[in-house]
């Protein structure tokens, strides 16, 4: 049989069969639905949040970070591996503009430059990923021009030597030269986790060389009052300690109440 006869005698697909084949071809040429980004939770932006009208930096300027952490019952201090990588010893204080990114991506970090207000501290939840940096010297330069106070990153950054030349505050877990992508989901101004601490938009960030503390916005004024009382008590106590006038009887009381076994 010649080829033309073979072609003529080949079975012809029905309309239903052809439609099914067309659907299979179309489905095979598209990414699965699970690869799509869906609007809503995980892919959303809140343009603003309420900010305190009081000068928080001035309120807490006389209190050490350790005392602030203690009076938050030591539960609102970020993991100490998040540290200042950009040099300098000045304190960083401001309301948190929060950013959640997919590890290895920084699309929402770029957008945060348009959302954050002057004086905000941009807090980035990158899940502590070491795979990619979420920002470098270019974003830091842009942020400085926008008068954003600084960055706290639960993840990695890059271009630290250039950022140091900018004299711009950047806190992170470490440095890698591997850059991010710009295509994944994320959120701006929704609660994030940074160094094991939940940070909500508008919470106050206080950071310096020894670490990062988060002040929940609702407790700022109460915390300030407690710290004032603490400082007044501490003046008398520390004066006595300097003179060698102190007792450790409270230690024995705690040990006794816990029924600690003591020999000798």
C-alpha positions in Angstrom: 0.0 0.0 0.0 1.4 3.4 -0.9 1.7 6.2 1.7 -1.3 8.2 0.4 -3.5 5.1 0.6 -2.3 4.5 4.2 -3.1 8.1 5.1 -6.5 7.9 3.5 -7.3 4.6 5.3 -6.2 5.9 8.8 -9.0 6.3 11.4 -10.3 9.8 11.8 -10.6 11.1 15.4 -14.1 12.1 16.4 -14.9 15.6 17.6 -15.0 14.5 21.2 -11.6 12.7 20.9 -10.1 15.7 19.2 -11.4 18.0 22.0 -9.9 15.7 24.7 -6.5 15.8 22.9 -6.6 19.6 22.6 -7.3 19.9 26.4 -4.4 17.5 27.2 -2.1 19.6 25.0 -3.3 22.8 26.6 -2.9 21.5 30.2 0.5 20.1 29.4 1.7 23.5 28.2 0.7 25.4 31.3 2.2 25.5 34.8 0.0 23.6 37.4 -2.5 25.7 39.4 -0.4 25.1 42.5 2.4 27.2 41.0 0.1 30.3 40.8 0.1 33.2 43.3 -3.3 33.8 44.9 -4.4 37.2 46.1 -5.1 37.5 49.9 -3.3 35.8 52.8 0.4 35.5 51.8 0.1 38.0 49.0 -1.2 41.3 50.3 -0.2 44.8 51.2 -1.5 47.2 53.8 -0.5 50.7 52.9 -0.5 52.2 56.4 -0.9 51.5 60.1 -1.4 53.7 63.2 1.8 55.3 64.5 2.4 56.7 68.0 2.5 60.5 68.2 4.9 60.5 71.2 8.7 60.6 70.7 9.5 57.1 71.7 13.3 57.5 71.1 13.4 60.2 73.7 11.1 58.3 76.1 13.5 55.4 76.3 16.9 57.1 75.7 17.9 56.8 79.4 17.1 53.0 79.7 19.5 50.3 78.8 18.4 47.6 76.3 19.0 44.9 79.0 16.6 46.7 81.4 14.0 47.1 78.7 14.3 43.4 77.8 14.0 42.4 81.5 10.8 44.4 82.0 9.3 42.6 79.0 10.0 39.4 80.9 12.8 38.5 78.5 10.2 37.3 75.9 10.5 40.2 73.4 14.2 40.1 72.6 15.1 38.7 69.1 17.5 35.9 68.7 21.0 37.3 69.4 22.3 36.0 66.0 20.4 38.9 64.5 23.0 41.6 65.0 24.2 44.9 63.5 26.4 44.1 60.5 26.8 47.7 59.3 29.0 49.0 62.1 28.4 51.9 64.4 27.1 52.0 67.9 24.1 54.3 67.7 20.7 53.1 68.8 18.1 52.4 66.2 14.5 53.2 67.3 11.3 53.4 65.3 7.9 51.9 64.5 8.0 48.6 62.6 7.0 48.4 59.0 6.8 44.7 58.6 7.6 42.6 55.5 7.2 38.9 55.0 9.0 37.4 52.0 9.3 34.0 50.5 12.9 32.8 51.3 15.2 33.8 48.5 12.9 36.5 47.2 12.7 40.3 47.8 9.9 41.7 45.7 8.1 42.9 48.7 11.2 44.5 50.2 11.4 46.7 47.1 7.7 47.6 47.5 8.3 48.4 51.2 10.4 51.3 50.1 7.2 52.9 48.8 5.2 51.9 51.9 7.5 52.7 54.8 7.3 56.3 56.2 10.3 58.4 57.3 11.5 57.1 60.7 10.1 53.5 60.2 12.2 50.5 60.9 11.6 47.9 58.2 11.4 44.4 59.8 11.8 41.6 57.3 10.8 38.0 58.0 12.8 35.8 55.6 12.5 32.7 57.9 16.2 33.0 58.8 17.1 31.7 55.3 20.8 31.5 54.5 20.2 30.7 50.8 20.0 34.3 49.5 20.4 37.8 50.6 17.1 39.8 50.7 18.8 43.2 50.4 22.2 44.9 49.7 23.7 48.3 49.3 21.4 49.5 46.5 18.2 49.0 48.6 20.0 50.5 51.6 20.9 53.6 49.6 17.3 54.0 48.4 16.0 53.5 52.0 18.4 56.2 53.3 17.1 58.6 50.6 13.5 57.8 51.8 14.7 58.5 55.4 13.7 55.0 56.5 15.5 54.5 59.8 17.0 51.0 59.1 16.5 47.3 58.5 16.1 44.3 60.8 16.3 41.1 58.8 15.6 37.6 60.0 17.8 36.3 57.1 20.9 37.2 55.2 22.0 40.4 53.4 24.9 41.3 51.1 27.3 44.2 50.2 28.0 44.8 53.9 31.3 46.7 53.2 29.4 49.1 50.9 26.6 49.5 53.4 29.1 50.4 56.1 30.3 53.2 53.9 26.7 54.4 53.7 26.7 54.5 57.6 23.2 52.9 57.4 21.8 50.6 60.1 21.3 47.0 58.9 20.8 44.1 61.3 20.8 40.5 60.0 21.9 37.0 60.7 24.8 37.1 58.2 26.1 37.9 54.8 26.1 36.0 51.5 26.9 37.2 47.9 24.0 35.3 46.5 21.3 37.7 45.4 17.5 37.3 45.6 14.8 36.8 43.0 11.9 39.2 42.4 8.8 37.2 41.7 7.4 35.4 44.8 4.5 36.2 47.2 4.8 38.1 50.4 3.1 40.6 52.7 3.6 44.1 53.9 2.3 45.5 57.3 0.9 42.2 58.6 2.3 40.4 61.7 5.7 38.7 61.1 8.1 36.6 63.1 11.6 38.0 63.6 14.2 36.2 65.7 11.5 34.2 67.5 9.4 37.3 68.4 6.1 38.3 66.8 6.2 41.8 65.4 3.1 43.7 64.4 3.0 46.9 62.3 3.6 49.8 64.6 5.4 47.9 67.4 8.4 49.8 68.5 11.9 48.5 67.6 14.9 49.4 69.8 18.2 47.9 68.5 21.8 48.5 69.3 25.1 46.5 69.2 23.9 44.1 71.9 20.6 43.1 70.3 17.1 43.9 69.2 14.1 44.4 71.4 10.4 44.6 70.3 8.0 46.8 72.3 4.4 45.9 71.7 2.7 49.1 70.8 0.0 48.7 73.4 2.4 48.5 76.3 4.8 51.3 75.5 3.5 53.9 78.0 3.1 51.3 80.8 6.6 50.0 80.2 8.0 53.5 80.4 6.4 54.1 83.8 7.8 50.8 85.1 11.3 51.6 83.9 11.2 55.0 85.6 10.4 53.3 88.9 13.1 50.7 88.3 15.7 53.4 87.7 14.8 55.2 90.9 15.1 52.0 92.9 18.3 51.0 91.2 20.1 54.3 92.1 20.0 53.4 95.9 20.7 49.7 95.4 23.7 50.3 93.2 25.2 52.9 95.5 25.1 50.3 98.3 26.7 47.6 96.1 29.5 50.0 95.2 30.2 50.4 98.9 30.1 46.6 99.4 26.8 46.7 101.3 24.7 43.9 100.0 23.2 40.5 101.1 22.7 37.3 99.1 20.1 36.0 101.6 17.5 36.1 98.8 19.5 33.4 97.0 19.2 31.1 100.0 15.5 31.8 100.4 15.0 30.7 96.8 17.1 27.6 97.1 15.3 26.6 100.3 11.9 27.1 98.8 12.9 24.9 95.9 14.2 22.3 98.4 17.7 22.3 96.9 20.0 19.7 98.5 23.1 21.2 99.9 26.0 19.2 101.3 28.7 20.3 103.7 
